[in-house]
Amino acid sequence: AASSLAMTAPLPALALNNAQAEALIDRVVSDINKVISSGKSLNSMIGEFERIFSKFADVNIIARSALGAAARRLSSGQSRDYTSAFQGYIARKYGKRFQEFEGGRIEVKSVRQVKTFFEVKTTAYLPGEAPFEVNFLVSDQSGRDLFFDMITEGISLRLTERAEIGAMLDRRRGDIDALIQDLS
C-alpha cells in the first residue's frame, strides 16, 4: 500500500516559474547590455561581468561541476578559494569578449520548463554577424533563482569549463592548490 501511495503522490512543486525564470534572465541581459553600451575600459567591463556573474549565476554549482570528481576531495577552505578563483577566471575569460558585443544586444525569446529547471532562450545580435542563440538554464535549487549554465550555439559553459579545468588540473598532476593559484 505504501509503495502504491508513493507512486501516486504528486512531485514537489517548483517555486520557480516561467515568469520568474524569464525575469531573472531579463535582468542578466539588461545588466550585460548596459555594460556593453557603457564605453568603459575592458578592465572595468571585466569587473562588471564578474559582478553580474556572481549576482545571477549559481557560481558554486558551475565551479564544482567544472572541477568534476575532484570537487569531492576539496577541503572547505579549498572549496571557498577554488570557487573565488574560478569566478575571477570566468570573469576574465568571458569578460574579454564584451568588446565583440559592442553595438549589439541580447533579447529573450522564450522560456520552457525542462524537468526541475527552466530553459530561457535568447538571441544575441552583434554588428556584422548573423544572430545566434544563447540559452540560460535557470533553477532555484540553491535557494535563489540563478542560472547554472549558459549554452551558446549548443556549447555548454559548464561542459566546456569542465574540459578546460580538467586539463589544467591534469597538467598540475591533480594539485588543487596549484590549480587555485593559476586560476587566481
ChimeraX attribute file (.defattr): number of C-alpha atoms within 10 A of each C-alpha:
attribute: neighborCount
match mode: 1-to-1
recipient: residues
	/A:1	6
	/A:2	6
	/A:3	8
	/A:4	8
	/A:5	9
	/A:6	10
	/A:7	10
	/A:8	8
	/A:9	9
	/A:10	8
	/A:11	8
	/A:12	7
	/A:13	8
	/A:14	12
	/A:15	12
	/A:16	18
	/A:17	19
	/A:18	17
	/A:19	10
	/A:20	16
	/A:21	25
	/A:22	23
	/A:23	15
	/A:24	20
	/A:25	25
	/A:26	17
	/A:27	13
	/A:28	20
	/A:29	19
	/A:30	15
	/A:31	15
	/A:32	21
	/A:33	19
	/A:34	13
	/A:35	21
	/A:36	21
	/A:37	15
	/A:38	12
	/A:39	12
	/A:40	13
	/A:41	10
	/A:42	15
	/A:43	12
	/A:44	14
	/A:45	23
	/A:46	23
	/A:47	16
	/A:48	20
	/A:49	24
	/A:50	19
	/A:51	16
	/A:52	18
	/A:53	21
	/A:54	17
	/A:55	13
	/A:56	18
	/A:57	25
	/A:58	21
	/A:59	21
	/A:60	19
	/A:61	16
	/A:62	22
	/A:63	24
	/A:64	20
	/A:65	18
	/A:66	22
	/A:67	24
	/A:68	16
	/A:69	11
	/A:70	15
	/A:71	16
	/A:72	10
	/A:73	10
	/A:74	16
	/A:75	10
	/A:76	9
	/A:77	9
	/A:78	15
	/A:79	19
	/A:80	13
	/A:81	18
	/A:82	25
	/A:83	21
	/A:84	18
	/A:85	19
	/A:86	26
	/A:87	23
	/A:88	21
	/A:89	17
	/A:90	20
	/A:91	22
	/A:92	18
	/A:93	11
	/A:94	12
	/A:95	21
	/A:96	15
	/A:97	14
	/A:98	18
	/A:99	17
	/A:100	11
	/A:101	18
	/A:102	16
	/A:103	13
	/A:104	18
	/A:105	19
	/A:106	21
	/A:107	17
	/A:108	19
	/A:109	12
	/A:110	13
	/A:111	22
	/A:112	16
	/A:113	16
	/A:114	10
	/A:115	7
	/A:116	13
	/A:117	20
	/A:118	22
	/A:119	22
	/A:120	25
	/A:121	20
	/A:122	22
	/A:123	18
	/A:124	18
	/A:125	17
	/A:126	16
	/A:127	12
	/A:128	8
	/A:129	9
	/A:130	8
	/A:131	14
	/A:132	14
	/A:133	18
	/A:134	20
	/A:135	25
	/A:136	27
	/A:137	22
	/A:138	32
	/A:139	26
	/A:140	19
	/A:141	15
	/A:142	11
	/A:143	8
	/A:144	14
	/A:145	21
	/A:146	24
	/A:147	28
	/A:148	24
	/A:149	21
	/A:150	21
	/A:151	18
	/A:152	16
	/A:153	11
	/A:154	10
	/A:155	12
	/A:156	16
	/A:157	17
	/A:158	20
	/A:159	17
	/A:160	13
	/A:161	19
	/A:162	19
	/A:163	14
	/A:164	14
	/A:165	20
	/A:166	19
	/A:167	13
	/A:168	19
	/A:169	20
	/A:170	13
	/A:171	12
	/A:172	14
	/A:173	11
	/A:174	14
	/A:175	13
	/A:176	21
	/A:177	15
	/A:178	15
	/A:179	21
	/A:180	19
	/A:181	11
	/A:182	14
	/A:183	19
	/A:184	14
